[in-house]
């Protein structure tokens, strides 16, 4: 679905949102339902559930290319290349309506209260400008908007409202993992997922394809093209797909005035607006701000602190796969987390590192996925007759304890504009400069060793380990961080740029710290908090010199 720009778009929108992914979708829906004139520019297109291959025989083949989460591998027309020659981790993302919620695993996790206070508690990084209690009502509202299945009263979290749907079955893999955790006396809890355990609004219950990471062919998984965009369009929002933004423009007073974008025919267009919201993820947002140079902002927009693009965090991921004698049906979904553990989440300095990680049990999928995801074995073990023997022994009898390692902010880890590489429109591609820290290495080593013990306690006959998976950069965070001090942050606690009073950033780039959990719930809760503050304070909102009324 592509809106005809020449017919339907206002000359000047009240608000322009750049990016139709997790956070942009939340903003557009809230603004449109509050009566704002909203235009959203999205470089990708719609992806209907029928396009996904999870219910087709070729699924494991096409997931290696067409549905790979790495844009450099997938190389769709909507993707832009990313220079990863100086990065330990590859970024994983999707360009399209719904953004990376199209291909995420739907783990629905909140920060823990300590995640907002790491400076106070551990003397590292910075505290967030608000606490868990401030964000909790927005978490609970997002639970209902996306339809989260889960079991309340997890002792790792403060009390709160129940999830709108009962938890998904933890399956044989969850029960087997729980046996080991019980023997060790370690915490575990049924995982919360943005996957409906029952029909929810217009989405069916999970059909257990187990292909969440390559798109849900049933249309059950909560991606924002399904959860938010139908309501946003009904409320009058305008969406332009195939629109690659090259610059956020400013007026003579240094206020954001709109954006320049290139449509799929190669035509350069402009959209004017009173307020601009950037929601292009932790790589796309700093790339766009750095491309938006002018006489007033020669170093990029909103970059007086020099922090646009810096403090990139990507959650290095370790995993331990255990294989068992019993059949565990571990090709069944959802995937999705079966159970989770916060046993080693908080800092214990006796371990030799700070902060921690969430663990999650996930199914191990099909034979090709197992081979590519857990590479590193000798070639002769992953080829020919030995490969067939290993598949027969492991397929359906193994599962993964995954480890989301908290990634500490480091200004040296950053997104910059590549001096040579460009996208298909000739715009500079982003380059990632990222090194996993010594703290992270120690953290992952500790957690991998404990996860192996958990498998052994559950009766695993063999285990295999991956201490840093290169294709794990699902969570792109920190590159336009929020804070109260303009010298140490890009935006304030409401997402408004310190330098540009009508420019907002609302995606994962706003994170002060990364936590050790999957961030989508926090990204969407933060977006809702920011945009509702904008709506409530619209009469005091500075706008560009263009004739708009909020």
BAKENU-681112 format. One line per 2 residues: number of its first residue (from 1); their letters; for each residue x, y, z of C-alpha. Coordinates in Angstrom, 3 decimals. Layout:
BEGIN
NUM	A	X/Y/Z | ...
// end
This chain:
BEGIN
1	XX	0.000/0.000/0.000 | 1.636/3.248/-1.112
3	XX	-0.052/6.582/-0.648 | 0.043/8.808/-3.715
5	XX	2.037/11.739/-2.400 | 0.805/14.214/-5.004
7	XX	-2.878/13.771/-4.099 | -3.288/12.956/-0.482
9	XX	-0.594/14.625/1.543 | -0.998/17.960/3.304
11	XX	1.386/20.721/2.274 | 2.348/21.116/5.911
13	XX	1.661/18.367/8.423 | 1.294/19.069/12.105
15	XX	3.770/16.270/12.763 | 6.086/14.325/10.465
17	XX	7.222/10.919/11.718 | 10.208/9.257/10.050
19	XX	10.015/5.486/10.371 | 6.965/3.189/10.672
21	XX	8.534/0.641/13.033 | 7.972/-0.078/16.706
23	XX	8.213/3.473/18.059 | 7.005/5.366/14.975
25	XX	3.835/3.288/14.872 | 3.024/4.136/18.476
27	XX	3.562/7.850/17.831 | 1.525/7.986/14.627
29	XX	-1.450/6.171/16.149 | -1.512/8.341/19.282
31	XX	-1.150/11.582/17.327 | -3.759/10.711/14.690
33	XX	-6.283/9.615/17.301 | -5.726/12.952/19.072
35	XX	-6.627/14.875/15.943 | -3.198/15.798/14.653
37	XX	-2.403/15.895/10.960 | 0.325/13.235/10.725
39	XX	2.469/12.076/7.827 | 4.824/9.116/8.194
41	XX	7.684/8.420/5.798 | 8.804/4.783/5.624
43	XX	11.561/3.548/3.331 | 10.166/-0.001/3.145
45	XX	6.773/-1.349/2.191 | 3.999/-3.510/3.635
47	XX	4.781/-7.157/4.249 | 1.584/-9.224/4.329
49	XX	1.615/-12.471/6.357 | 1.142/-14.427/3.124
51	XX	4.627/-13.304/2.044 | 6.342/-15.170/4.890
53	XX	7.709/-18.644/4.238 | 7.198/-20.194/7.673
55	XX	4.314/-22.328/6.423 | 6.079/-23.350/3.218
57	XX	8.545/-26.205/2.517 | 11.309/-23.846/1.416
59	XX	11.323/-21.928/4.721 | 14.758/-23.020/5.918
61	XX	16.311/-22.221/2.560 | 14.851/-18.751/2.036
63	XX	15.560/-17.705/5.625 | 19.243/-17.844/4.693
65	XX	18.759/-15.002/2.195 | 15.369/-13.335/1.557
67	XX	14.349/-13.403/5.221 | 17.747/-13.054/6.823
69	XX	17.717/-10.316/9.489 | 21.081/-8.912/8.363
71	XX	20.370/-6.245/5.719 | 23.762/-6.870/4.129
73	XX	22.731/-10.475/3.457 | 19.092/-9.810/2.621
75	XX	19.868/-6.812/0.348 | 16.261/-5.888/-0.335
77	XX	15.569/-2.765/-2.351 | 14.425/-1.018/0.831
79	XX	17.574/-1.929/2.757 | 20.659/0.209/3.046
81	XX	24.083/-1.400/3.374 | 26.012/-1.173/6.638
83	XX	29.807/-1.224/6.821 | 30.616/-3.732/9.581
85	XX	34.324/-4.124/8.833 | 35.170/-2.626/12.250
87	XX	32.368/-4.197/14.286 | 32.357/-7.387/16.384
89	XX	28.625/-7.720/15.832 | 26.382/-7.419/12.764
91	XX	23.287/-5.192/13.018 | 19.979/-6.962/12.398
93	XX	16.941/-4.977/11.298 | 14.093/-4.801/8.811
95	XX	12.905/-1.915/6.650 | 9.147/-1.848/6.204
97	XX	5.863/-0.982/7.871 | 6.269/-2.536/11.313
99	XX	10.063/-2.221/11.127 | 12.029/-4.893/12.926
101	XX	8.903/-6.136/14.737 | 8.305/-7.996/11.460
103	XX	11.290/-10.277/12.201 | 11.732/-10.084/15.985
105	XX	11.199/-13.024/18.329 | 8.455/-11.213/20.288
107	XX	10.128/-11.583/23.684 | 8.219/-9.027/25.724
109	XX	10.408/-7.884/28.616 | 10.498/-4.872/30.840
111	XX	13.574/-3.284/32.316 | 14.110/-4.101/35.970
113	XX	14.059/-1.166/38.429 | 17.847/-1.368/38.820
115	XX	18.322/-0.738/35.087 | 17.328/2.894/35.541
117	XX	19.862/3.461/38.375 | 23.157/1.864/37.378
119	XX	25.208/4.932/38.313 | 23.658/5.038/41.765
121	XX	23.836/1.277/42.349 | 26.998/0.238/40.525
123	XX	28.919/3.459/39.890 | 28.918/2.974/36.124
125	XX	27.423/4.755/33.103 | 24.520/7.094/34.014
127	XX	21.134/6.882/35.670 | 18.091/7.428/33.517
129	XX	16.210/10.715/34.144 | 13.220/8.772/35.533
131	XX	12.598/5.453/37.236 | 10.701/2.204/36.689
133	XX	7.589/3.454/38.483 | 7.350/6.355/36.019
135	XX	7.353/4.001/33.039 | 5.261/1.180/34.524
137	XX	1.831/2.569/33.449 | 3.074/2.859/29.867
139	XX	4.428/-0.708/29.958 | 1.017/-1.934/31.078
141	XX	-0.796/0.009/28.369 | 1.542/-1.358/25.703
143	XX	0.905/-4.879/27.042 | -2.748/-4.379/26.165
145	XX	-2.125/-2.654/22.836 | 0.018/-5.481/21.465
147	XX	-1.693/-8.374/23.299 | 0.950/-9.898/25.565
149	XX	0.679/-13.473/26.836 | 2.319/-14.022/30.185
151	XX	2.029/-14.964/33.826 | 2.010/-12.131/36.346
153	XX	3.635/-11.918/39.768 | 7.135/-12.735/38.499
155	XX	9.182/-12.216/41.693 | 11.905/-10.509/39.680
157	XX	9.583/-7.508/39.136 | 7.506/-5.138/41.281
159	XX	3.761/-5.889/41.483 | 1.597/-4.648/38.649
161	XX	-1.353/-5.314/36.389 | -1.895/-8.787/34.963
163	XX	-1.065/-9.492/31.338 | -4.097/-9.366/29.046
165	XX	-3.643/-12.980/27.902 | -2.645/-16.179/29.736
167	XX	0.872/-17.482/29.121 | 1.718/-19.632/26.152
169	XX	2.510/-23.278/26.967 | 6.151/-23.662/27.914
171	XX	6.259/-27.001/26.074 | 8.616/-29.904/26.581
173	XX	11.685/-27.700/26.265 | 10.463/-25.359/28.988
175	XX	9.627/-28.209/31.322 | 13.002/-29.843/30.740
177	XX	14.836/-26.573/31.360 | 12.772/-25.917/34.490
179	XX	13.749/-29.334/35.876 | 17.385/-28.312/35.812
181	XX	16.710/-24.878/37.314 | 14.652/-26.428/40.113
183	XX	17.469/-28.835/40.946 | 19.849/-25.898/41.241
185	XX	17.375/-23.697/43.091 | 17.626/-20.985/40.413
187	XX	14.912/-18.567/39.332 | 12.796/-19.263/36.260
189	XX	9.430/-17.999/35.085 | 7.215/-18.602/32.043
191	XX	8.317/-16.130/29.393 | 6.118/-13.196/28.406
193	XX	5.662/-12.897/24.641 | 3.808/-10.509/22.349
195	XX	2.195/-13.552/20.771 | -1.467/-14.224/21.556
197	XX	-2.303/-17.425/23.405 | -5.920/-16.803/22.389
199	XX	-7.503/-14.851/19.569 | -6.886/-11.200/20.393
201	XX	-8.696/-8.413/18.612 | -8.246/-9.210/14.915
203	XX	-5.285/-11.610/15.345 | -5.511/-15.415/15.715
205	XX	-3.828/-17.364/18.477 | -0.338/-18.733/17.897
207	XX	-0.296/-21.700/15.502 | 3.156/-22.820/16.747
209	XX	4.987/-22.648/13.437 | 8.131/-21.715/15.364
211	XX	9.166/-19.248/12.669 | 8.690/-15.966/14.564
213	XX	12.154/-14.697/13.608 | 11.319/-14.851/9.901
215	XX	7.796/-13.443/10.117 | 4.536/-14.984/11.267
217	XX	2.582/-16.514/8.361 | -0.519/-16.739/10.567
219	XX	-0.515/-13.018/11.379 | -0.587/-13.887/15.076
221	XX	2.656/-12.332/16.321 | 2.345/-8.696/17.346
223	XX	4.091/-6.623/14.727 | 3.024/-2.988/14.579
225	XX	1.777/-3.224/10.999 | -0.969/-5.369/12.565
227	XX	-1.304/-3.869/16.047 | -1.088/-0.137/15.336
229	XX	-1.280/0.824/11.697 | -4.881/-0.207/10.982
231	XX	-6.080/2.102/13.775 | -3.658/4.855/12.775
233	XX	-4.870/4.878/9.165 | -8.489/4.741/10.288
235	XX	-7.813/7.834/12.400 | -6.515/9.684/9.350
237	XX	-2.739/9.201/9.446 | -0.974/9.382/6.082
239	XX	1.691/6.820/5.310 | 4.178/7.103/2.464
241	XX	6.045/3.875/1.799 | 9.154/3.609/-0.364
243	XX	10.291/6.980/1.006 | 13.976/7.150/1.935
245	XX	14.655/10.301/3.932 | 17.912/12.035/3.106
247	XX	17.696/15.078/5.364 | 15.704/16.668/8.143
249	XX	15.381/20.303/7.060 | 15.520/23.377/9.314
251	XX	14.225/26.910/9.023 | 16.160/30.127/9.561
253	XX	15.616/29.898/13.322 | 17.134/26.438/13.475
255	XX	13.810/24.666/13.986 | 12.969/21.447/12.171
257	XX	10.767/22.243/9.190 | 10.257/18.860/7.534
259	XX	12.275/16.397/5.504 | 13.602/15.659/2.042
261	XX	13.010/12.134/0.796 | 13.539/10.070/-2.325
263	XX	10.677/7.922/-3.596 | 11.139/4.537/-5.311
265	XX	11.090/6.247/-8.704 | 14.153/8.230/-7.701
267	XX	12.257/11.506/-7.419 | 13.276/13.870/-4.645
269	XX	10.332/15.187/-2.639 | 9.786/17.374/0.408
271	XX	7.340/17.168/3.268 | 6.938/20.173/5.524
273	XX	5.831/19.885/9.138 | 5.546/21.823/12.381
275	XX	7.196/19.068/14.411 | 9.502/16.256/13.270
277	XX	9.833/12.930/15.088 | 12.689/10.604/14.105
279	XX	12.069/6.902/14.726 | 14.539/5.161/12.430
281	XX	16.302/2.878/14.979 | 19.714/3.116/16.652
283	XX	21.557/3.030/13.335 | 19.169/4.838/10.996
285	XX	18.492/7.740/13.348 | 22.125/8.817/13.926
287	XX	22.790/8.273/10.230 | 19.972/10.663/9.309
289	XX	20.939/13.267/11.903 | 24.542/13.190/10.687
291	XX	23.387/13.585/7.076 | 21.275/16.618/8.094
293	XX	24.020/19.212/8.039 | 23.503/22.923/7.418
295	XX	25.124/26.260/8.164 | 23.409/26.223/11.548
297	XX	24.297/22.583/12.250 | 27.566/21.835/10.451
299	XX	28.248/18.724/12.565 | 24.820/17.234/12.062
301	XX	21.449/18.000/13.554 | 21.075/18.007/17.361
303	XX	24.760/17.216/17.739 | 26.219/20.048/19.814
305	XX	27.198/17.444/22.413 | 29.052/15.423/19.784
307	XX	27.165/12.341/20.993 | 24.982/11.646/17.959
309	XX	26.043/8.178/16.867 | 28.106/7.433/19.973
311	XX	27.468/4.958/22.795 | 26.200/2.300/20.406
313	XX	25.003/-0.748/22.348 | 23.972/-4.018/20.653
315	XX	23.532/-6.662/23.357 | 26.201/-9.268/22.627
317	XX	24.528/-12.658/22.745 | 25.828/-15.962/23.994
319	XX	24.074/-19.306/23.864 | 24.401/-22.825/25.174
321	XX	22.564/-25.597/23.345 | 21.872/-28.803/25.205
323	XX	20.946/-32.092/23.556 | 18.858/-34.665/25.369
325	XX	17.929/-38.289/24.908 | 14.207/-37.588/25.065
327	XX	12.340/-36.064/22.108 | 11.475/-32.480/23.035
329	XX	9.571/-31.291/19.936 | 12.016/-28.405/19.852
331	XX	11.064/-27.451/16.332 | 7.691/-26.252/17.646
333	XX	6.940/-22.622/18.341 | 6.472/-20.118/19.594
335	XX	9.993/-18.770/19.256 | 9.339/-16.719/21.415
337	XX	10.774/-17.497/24.811 | 9.481/-20.531/26.624
339	XX	10.845/-19.654/30.062 | 13.233/-16.983/31.284
341	XX	15.562/-16.534/34.240 | 16.831/-13.484/36.110
343	XX	18.960/-15.537/38.497 | 22.187/-13.713/37.592
345	XX	20.787/-10.372/36.467 | 22.083/-8.050/39.180
347	XX	25.671/-7.032/39.883 | 27.796/-9.263/42.099
349	XX	31.317/-7.860/41.990 | 32.775/-11.156/43.222
351	XX	32.147/-12.455/39.673 | 34.632/-10.017/38.193
353	XX	32.235/-7.878/36.172 | 29.266/-5.543/36.647
355	XX	25.625/-5.973/35.646 | 24.186/-9.213/34.258
357	XX	21.893/-10.878/31.761 | 18.494/-12.359/31.185
359	XX	18.396/-15.972/30.085 | 15.716/-17.319/27.776
361	XX	14.839/-20.793/26.519 | 14.140/-20.961/22.818
363	XX	13.486/-23.873/20.458 | 16.411/-24.881/18.281
365	XX	14.493/-24.882/15.000 | 15.229/-26.911/11.890
367	XX	18.408/-28.563/10.616 | 19.775/-25.697/8.538
369	XX	19.176/-23.158/11.250 | 21.011/-25.275/13.764
371	XX	23.942/-25.631/11.414 | 24.284/-21.948/10.563
373	XX	23.403/-20.534/13.970 | 25.810/-22.605/15.977
375	XX	28.730/-22.812/13.614 | 32.264/-23.227/14.771
377	XX	32.385/-26.976/14.727 | 35.027/-28.627/12.549
379	XX	33.967/-28.672/8.912 | 33.855/-32.461/8.775
381	XX	31.278/-32.406/11.592 | 28.995/-30.055/9.661
383	XX	29.062/-31.699/6.252 | 28.076/-34.879/4.489
385	XX	27.372/-38.059/6.428 | 28.456/-36.530/9.728
387	XX	25.971/-33.690/9.254 | 23.131/-36.165/8.672
389	XX	24.174/-38.152/11.728 | 24.235/-35.031/13.882
391	XX	20.860/-33.853/12.619 | 19.303/-37.216/13.413
393	XX	20.753/-37.103/16.919 | 19.936/-33.464/17.680
395	XX	16.867/-32.359/15.729 | 13.905/-32.076/18.056
397	XX	16.006/-33.117/21.054 | 17.790/-29.868/21.891
399	XX	17.067/-26.330/23.008 | 18.966/-23.144/23.656
401	XX	19.597/-21.180/26.812 | 20.176/-17.733/25.276
403	XX	21.998/-14.995/27.189 | 21.210/-11.291/26.655
405	XX	24.333/-9.600/27.998 | 23.986/-6.041/29.261
407	XX	26.109/-3.868/27.016 | 27.626/-0.857/28.772
409	XX	27.746/2.487/26.936 | 31.127/3.410/25.473
411	XX	31.589/6.542/23.370 | 34.152/4.713/21.237
413	XX	31.410/2.388/19.970 | 29.626/4.438/17.364
415	XX	27.757/4.899/14.098 | 29.441/7.170/11.546
417	XX	28.869/7.946/7.874 | 30.940/5.728/5.645
419	XX	33.241/7.824/3.421 | 32.803/5.517/0.434
421	XX	29.887/3.082/0.751 | 26.469/4.394/-0.328
423	XX	22.937/3.062/-0.590 | 21.005/2.646/-3.853
425	XX	20.068/6.340/-3.764 | 23.671/7.479/-3.381
427	XX	23.308/8.413/0.293 | 26.179/7.640/2.670
429	XX	25.831/4.247/4.308 | 26.348/3.919/8.063
431	XX	29.539/2.393/9.367 | 29.619/0.679/12.747
433	XX	32.706/0.872/14.924 | 32.003/-1.501/17.775
435	XX	34.114/-3.630/20.084 | 32.681/-5.921/22.719
437	XX	34.174/-4.891/26.056 | 36.259/-6.825/28.571
439	XX	33.350/-6.546/31.027 | 31.077/-8.151/28.447
441	XX	33.525/-10.969/27.784 | 33.760/-11.787/31.487
443	XX	29.994/-11.519/31.841 | 29.321/-13.895/28.936
445	XX	31.965/-16.375/30.117 | 30.348/-16.541/33.553
447	XX	26.834/-16.895/32.192 | 27.760/-19.492/29.572
449	XX	29.353/-21.600/32.287 | 26.220/-21.324/34.451
451	XX	23.921/-22.107/31.489 | 25.957/-25.221/30.782
453	XX	25.468/-26.239/34.413 | 21.723/-25.673/34.020
455	XX	21.651/-27.990/31.004 | 23.677/-30.614/32.840
457	XX	21.344/-30.419/35.830 | 18.439/-31.001/33.433
459	XX	20.100/-34.126/32.051 | 21.676/-32.937/28.810
461	XX	23.906/-35.559/27.214 | 25.929/-32.964/25.287
463	XX	26.231/-29.181/25.229 | 27.689/-26.742/22.733
465	XX	28.495/-23.089/23.356 | 28.600/-19.856/21.426
467	XX	30.215/-17.107/23.484 | 29.576/-14.279/21.032
469	XX	27.243/-14.765/18.089 | 28.226/-12.329/15.333
471	XX	24.707/-12.149/13.888 | 23.129/-10.972/17.131
473	XX	22.736/-7.198/16.786 | 18.951/-7.102/17.049
475	XX	18.995/-4.370/19.682 | 20.393/-1.081/18.347
477	XX	20.571/1.315/21.254 | 22.095/4.442/22.743
479	XX	23.185/6.568/19.765 | 21.058/9.635/20.622
481	XX	20.847/9.186/24.358 | 18.497/11.051/26.659
483	XX	19.473/13.018/29.743 | 19.081/16.248/31.627
485	XX	22.526/17.646/30.728 | 22.785/18.918/27.119
487	XX	26.562/18.421/27.271 | 26.121/14.685/27.958
489	XX	22.992/13.831/26.026 | 21.187/14.518/22.746
491	XX	17.562/14.669/23.901 | 15.711/15.379/27.129
493	XX	13.602/12.859/29.031 | 10.625/13.500/26.704
495	XX	12.607/12.766/23.549 | 12.985/16.419/22.545
497	XX	16.366/17.435/21.158 | 18.266/19.817/23.379
499	XX	19.374/21.786/20.310 | 16.141/21.810/18.264
501	XX	12.925/22.436/20.240 | 10.571/20.825/17.703
503	XX	12.680/17.765/16.872 | 12.038/14.510/18.732
505	XX	13.785/11.128/18.789 | 11.781/8.214/20.185
507	XX	13.460/4.938/19.154 | 16.069/2.743/20.810
509	XX	18.788/5.299/20.181 | 17.411/7.228/23.177
511	XX	18.491/4.557/25.695 | 20.884/5.706/28.423
513	XX	21.872/2.132/29.210 | 20.924/-1.095/27.503
515	XX	19.679/-3.284/30.378 | 20.048/-7.042/29.930
517	XX	16.634/-7.684/28.394 | 15.029/-7.464/24.968
519	XX	14.139/-3.784/24.450 | 10.980/-3.632/22.289
521	XX	8.565/-3.239/25.207 | 10.676/-0.391/26.576
523	XX	11.066/1.282/23.166 | 7.294/1.316/22.664
525	XX	6.494/2.377/26.241 | 9.018/5.232/25.980
527	XX	7.542/6.312/22.648 | 4.053/6.421/24.128
529	XX	5.269/8.423/27.128 | 7.077/10.928/24.901
531	XX	4.304/11.446/22.385 | 1.606/11.795/25.029
533	XX	3.726/14.489/26.688 | 3.939/16.243/23.330
535	XX	0.170/15.995/22.885 | -0.561/17.247/26.392
537	XX	1.786/20.216/25.988 | 0.983/21.071/22.363
539	XX	0.001/24.651/23.160 | 3.522/25.341/24.402
541	XX	5.233/23.415/21.611 | 7.614/25.457/19.475
543	XX	7.094/24.828/15.767 | 8.872/25.796/12.605
545	XX	8.173/29.143/10.977 | 5.851/27.372/8.514
547	XX	2.167/28.235/9.105 | 0.963/25.345/11.244
549	XX	-1.331/25.140/14.230 | -1.088/22.431/16.871
// end
